[in-house]
Amino acid sequence: MAVEERNDGVDEPGWDVDPEDEISAAVEMVGQHLKLRREAAGLRVAEFADAVGYGEDMVRKVERGARIPRPEYLDKTDEVLGANGLVSAMKEKMREARYPKKTRDLAKLEGRAVEIGLYSNHNIHGLLQTAEHMLALFEMRQPSYSQDQVERYVGARMARQVIFERDPAPALNFVQEEATLRRTIGGRMALRRQLEHLAQVAQLRNVTFQVMPLDCEAHAGMGGLIEVLKFRDGTAIGRSEGAFNGHPVSDPKRLRLLELRYGMIRAQALTPRESLAFIEQVLGET
């Protein structure tokens, strides 16, 4: 007789909760709710673990809020406890909890911004990447990520792209280095699909997309990535790899420096019309 293998899952990275992360309160609340439901059903931890197919240690960690429950764990719990979908409904909140704090914080800023200026010199910016491109980037990372970590980071980055669905839509300005549009991350067909996606995004009414060509002799962006986010109340925040040790800044004097550099980069890059033609040219060569 075959014995069903348990899914202990206690050693998988990416699901443990940092006690200092504000999201830990939500994870703890879900854990307490699951514990109360289990106890109300008259099930001991060992009995419940057998029923859902997870180890006792996993159940205890989830119930004390030290572990983010996987979607399949919540679905199985819903089934075993007869919760009629109330436990499964917690998956959306736990999906957000699984994203790294840095990603959640960035997504909140992007969600508030009315204008965003972005210059990327090494990779296609995360807001512009296809899931296929993201997956290839994370899978080639060294030291390597586990498959669980790869899925976590891809999911987090994809979630940020809801910015394109916002209403009212923010003004989004992108400048990409030519090299990022030619590097065959994930293979030639993956690059084609990425370029096709860029061409679609570049034609959105709230998006300005420009390419910085390799043959540009004067280049204000040699210091690396630049991000400037402006908010409705007139405040702003910016970051650059080549200024202020890469730390975000909101001081007006420092922001003016980043805006000056970004403005020069946009002036030196191809126009939006030339940039779209350039994408189509590279597609023809790929």
C-alpha positions as CSV (number, residue, x, y, z in Angstrom):
1,M,0.0,0.0,0.0
2,A,1.5,3.4,-1.0
3,V,2.0,5.9,1.7
4,E,1.1,9.5,0.9
5,E,4.1,11.8,1.3
6,R,3.6,14.7,3.7
7,N,4.3,18.2,2.5
8,D,6.1,19.5,5.6
9,G,7.5,22.5,3.7
10,V,9.3,23.9,6.8
11,D,12.6,24.4,5.1
12,E,11.3,26.3,2.0
13,P,12.8,29.8,1.9
14,G,10.5,32.7,1.2
15,W,7.6,31.7,3.5
16,D,9.0,32.6,6.9
17,V,7.8,35.9,8.5
18,D,10.2,38.6,9.7
19,P,8.8,39.6,13.1
20,E,9.8,43.2,12.4
21,D,7.8,43.4,9.2
22,E,4.4,45.1,9.7
23,I,2.8,42.4,7.6
24,S,3.6,39.9,10.4
25,A,0.5,41.1,12.3
26,A,-1.8,40.0,9.4
27,V,-0.1,36.6,9.1
28,E,-0.4,36.1,12.9
29,M,-4.1,37.0,12.7
30,V,-4.7,34.5,10.0
31,G,-2.8,31.9,12.0
32,Q,-4.9,32.5,15.1
33,H,-8.1,32.3,13.0
34,L,-7.0,28.9,11.6
35,K,-6.2,27.6,15.1
36,L,-9.6,28.7,16.4
37,R,-11.3,26.9,13.5
38,R,-9.3,23.8,14.1
39,E,-10.1,23.7,17.8
40,A,-13.8,24.4,17.1
41,A,-13.8,21.3,14.9
42,G,-12.4,19.3,17.8
43,L,-9.1,18.4,16.0
44,R,-5.8,18.1,17.7
45,V,-2.7,19.3,15.8
46,A,-1.6,15.8,14.9
47,E,-5.1,14.9,13.6
48,F,-5.4,18.1,11.6
49,A,-1.9,17.6,10.1
50,D,-2.9,14.1,9.0
51,A,-6.1,15.4,7.4
52,V,-4.5,18.2,5.4
53,G,-1.3,16.3,4.5
54,Y,1.2,18.7,6.2
55,G,3.6,18.1,9.0
56,E,2.7,19.0,12.6
57,D,5.6,21.5,12.7
58,M,4.2,23.3,9.7
59,V,0.7,23.5,11.2
60,R,2.1,24.9,14.5
61,K,4.3,27.5,12.6
62,V,1.3,28.7,10.6
63,E,-1.0,28.9,13.6
64,R,1.5,31.0,15.6
65,G,2.0,33.3,12.6
66,A,5.6,32.3,12.0
67,R,4.9,31.0,8.5
68,I,2.9,32.3,5.6
69,P,0.4,29.6,4.6
70,R,0.6,28.5,1.0
71,P,-2.5,28.9,-1.2
72,E,-2.9,25.1,-1.4
73,Y,-2.6,24.9,2.4
74,L,-5.5,27.3,2.8
75,D,-7.6,25.4,0.3
76,K,-7.0,22.1,2.0
77,T,-7.7,23.6,5.4
78,D,-11.0,25.1,4.0
79,E,-11.9,21.6,2.7
80,V,-11.1,19.8,5.9
81,L,-12.8,22.3,8.2
82,G,-15.8,22.8,5.9
83,A,-15.3,26.5,5.9
84,N,-17.2,27.0,2.6
85,G,-14.6,29.2,1.0
86,L,-14.0,31.5,4.0
87,V,-10.5,30.2,4.6
88,S,-9.6,30.0,0.9
89,A,-10.6,33.7,0.7
90,M,-7.5,34.5,2.8
91,K,-5.2,33.6,-0.1
92,E,-5.2,37.1,-1.6
93,K,-4.0,38.7,1.7
94,M,-1.4,36.1,2.2
95,R,-0.2,36.5,-1.4
96,E,0.6,40.1,-0.6
97,A,2.3,39.1,2.6
98,R,4.7,36.8,0.7
99,Y,6.1,39.7,-1.3
100,P,9.4,41.1,0.1
101,K,8.9,44.2,2.2
102,K,11.1,46.3,-0.2
103,T,8.7,45.3,-3.1
104,R,5.6,46.1,-1.1
105,D,7.0,49.5,-0.1
106,L,8.0,50.3,-3.7
107,A,4.5,49.3,-4.9
108,K,2.9,51.6,-2.4
109,L,5.0,54.5,-3.6
110,E,4.2,53.7,-7.3
111,G,0.5,53.4,-6.4
112,R,0.6,57.0,-5.0
113,A,2.7,58.6,-7.8
114,V,1.1,60.8,-10.4
115,E,4.3,60.9,-12.5
116,I,7.2,58.4,-12.6
117,G,10.5,58.9,-14.5
118,L,12.7,55.8,-14.9
119,Y,16.1,55.3,-16.6
120,S,17.5,51.7,-16.8
121,N,20.9,50.9,-18.0
122,H,21.5,47.3,-17.1
123,N,18.2,45.5,-17.3
124,I,14.8,46.2,-18.8
125,H,12.9,48.0,-16.0
126,G,10.8,45.6,-13.9
127,L,7.6,47.5,-14.8
128,L,8.2,46.7,-18.4
129,Q,9.3,43.1,-18.1
130,T,7.3,40.1,-19.3
131,A,6.9,37.2,-16.8
132,E,9.0,35.1,-19.1
133,H,11.8,37.7,-19.0
134,M,11.6,38.0,-15.2
135,L,11.7,34.2,-14.8
136,A,14.9,34.0,-16.9
137,L,16.5,36.8,-14.9
138,F,15.8,35.3,-11.5
139,E,16.8,31.7,-12.7
140,M,20.2,32.9,-13.9
141,R,21.0,34.7,-10.6
142,Q,24.1,33.7,-8.8
143,P,24.3,32.5,-6.0
144,S,21.1,30.8,-7.3
145,Y,17.6,31.3,-5.8
146,S,15.5,28.3,-4.9
147,Q,12.5,27.7,-7.1
148,D,10.3,29.0,-4.4
149,Q,12.2,32.2,-4.2
150,V,12.1,32.6,-8.0
151,E,8.3,32.2,-7.9
152,R,8.1,34.7,-5.0
153,Y,10.1,37.4,-6.8
154,V,8.4,36.9,-10.2
155,G,5.0,37.2,-8.5
156,A,6.0,40.3,-6.6
157,R,7.3,42.0,-9.7
158,M,4.3,41.1,-11.8
159,A,2.0,42.5,-9.1
160,R,3.6,46.0,-9.4
161,Q,2.4,46.1,-13.0
162,V,-1.1,46.9,-11.9
163,I,0.1,50.5,-12.2
164,F,-0.8,50.3,-15.9
165,E,-4.4,49.7,-14.9
166,R,-4.7,52.6,-12.6
167,D,-7.5,55.2,-13.2
168,P,-6.5,58.0,-13.4
169,A,-3.4,56.7,-15.0
170,P,0.0,58.2,-13.9
171,A,2.4,59.7,-16.4
172,L,5.1,57.1,-17.0
173,N,8.4,58.0,-18.6
174,F,10.9,55.3,-19.4
175,V,14.4,55.5,-20.9
176,Q,16.1,52.2,-21.7
177,E,19.7,51.6,-22.8
178,E,19.9,50.0,-26.3
179,A,22.0,47.1,-24.9
180,T,19.0,46.0,-22.7
181,L,16.9,45.6,-25.8
182,R,19.4,43.4,-27.6
183,R,20.5,41.0,-24.8
184,T,18.8,37.7,-25.4
185,I,17.7,37.0,-21.8
186,G,15.8,33.7,-21.9
187,G,16.6,33.1,-25.6
188,R,15.8,34.7,-28.9
189,M,12.1,34.0,-28.9
190,A,11.8,35.3,-25.3
191,L,13.5,38.5,-26.5
192,R,11.1,38.8,-29.4
193,R,8.1,38.5,-27.0
194,Q,9.7,41.1,-24.7
195,L,10.2,43.5,-27.5
196,E,6.6,43.0,-28.7
197,H,5.4,43.8,-25.2
198,L,7.6,46.9,-25.1
199,A,6.1,48.1,-28.4
200,Q,2.6,47.7,-27.0
201,V,3.4,49.5,-23.7
202,A,5.2,52.3,-25.6
203,Q,2.0,53.2,-27.4
204,L,-0.1,53.7,-24.3
205,R,-1.3,57.3,-24.0
206,N,0.2,57.8,-20.5
207,V,3.6,56.2,-21.4
208,T,6.6,57.9,-23.0
209,F,9.2,55.4,-24.0
210,Q,12.7,56.3,-25.2
211,V,15.9,54.4,-26.2
212,M,19.3,55.6,-25.3
213,P,21.4,54.5,-28.4
214,L,24.9,53.0,-28.0
215,D,26.3,55.6,-30.4
216,C,25.4,58.5,-28.1
217,E,28.6,60.4,-27.4
218,A,27.3,62.5,-24.6
219,H,25.6,60.6,-21.8
220,A,24.3,62.0,-18.5
221,G,23.4,58.5,-17.2
222,M,26.7,56.9,-16.7
223,G,26.1,56.8,-13.0
224,G,23.4,54.2,-13.5
225,L,19.7,53.7,-12.8
226,I,17.6,56.7,-11.9
227,E,14.1,56.8,-10.5
228,V,12.0,59.9,-9.7
229,L,8.4,59.6,-8.4
230,K,6.2,62.7,-8.0
231,F,3.1,62.8,-5.9
232,R,-0.2,64.7,-6.0
233,D,0.7,66.9,-3.0
234,G,3.8,68.3,-4.7
235,T,6.4,66.1,-2.9
236,A,8.7,63.7,-4.6
237,I,11.2,60.9,-4.0
238,G,14.2,59.8,-6.1
239,R,17.0,57.4,-6.2
240,S,20.1,56.8,-8.3
241,E,22.8,54.2,-8.2
242,G,25.4,56.8,-8.8
243,A,24.3,59.4,-6.2
244,F,23.8,59.6,-2.5
245,N,25.0,56.0,-2.1
246,G,21.9,54.7,-3.9
247,H,19.6,55.8,-1.0
248,P,16.2,57.3,-1.7
249,V,16.1,61.1,-1.3
250,S,13.3,63.6,-0.9
251,D,15.3,66.7,-0.1
252,P,14.5,69.3,-2.9
253,K,18.2,70.1,-3.5
254,R,19.1,66.5,-4.1
255,L,16.0,65.8,-6.1
256,R,16.9,68.7,-8.4
257,L,20.2,67.0,-9.2
258,L,18.5,63.8,-10.1
259,E,15.8,65.6,-12.2
260,L,18.6,67.5,-14.0
261,R,20.4,64.3,-14.9
262,Y,17.2,62.6,-15.9
263,G,16.2,65.5,-18.1
264,M,19.6,65.4,-19.8
265,I,19.2,61.7,-20.4
266,R,15.8,62.2,-22.0
267,A,17.2,65.0,-24.2
268,Q,20.1,62.8,-25.4
269,A,17.9,59.7,-26.1
270,L,15.9,59.0,-29.2
271,T,12.5,60.6,-29.4
272,P,9.5,58.3,-28.6
273,R,8.7,57.9,-32.3
274,E,12.3,57.1,-33.1
275,S,12.4,54.7,-30.2
276,L,9.3,52.8,-31.4
277,A,10.8,52.5,-34.8
278,F,14.0,51.3,-33.2
279,I,12.1,48.5,-31.3
280,E,10.6,47.4,-34.6
281,Q,14.0,47.4,-36.2
282,V,15.5,45.2,-33.5
283,L,12.4,42.9,-33.8
284,G,13.2,42.6,-37.5
285,E,16.8,41.6,-36.7
286,T,15.8,39.1,-34.0
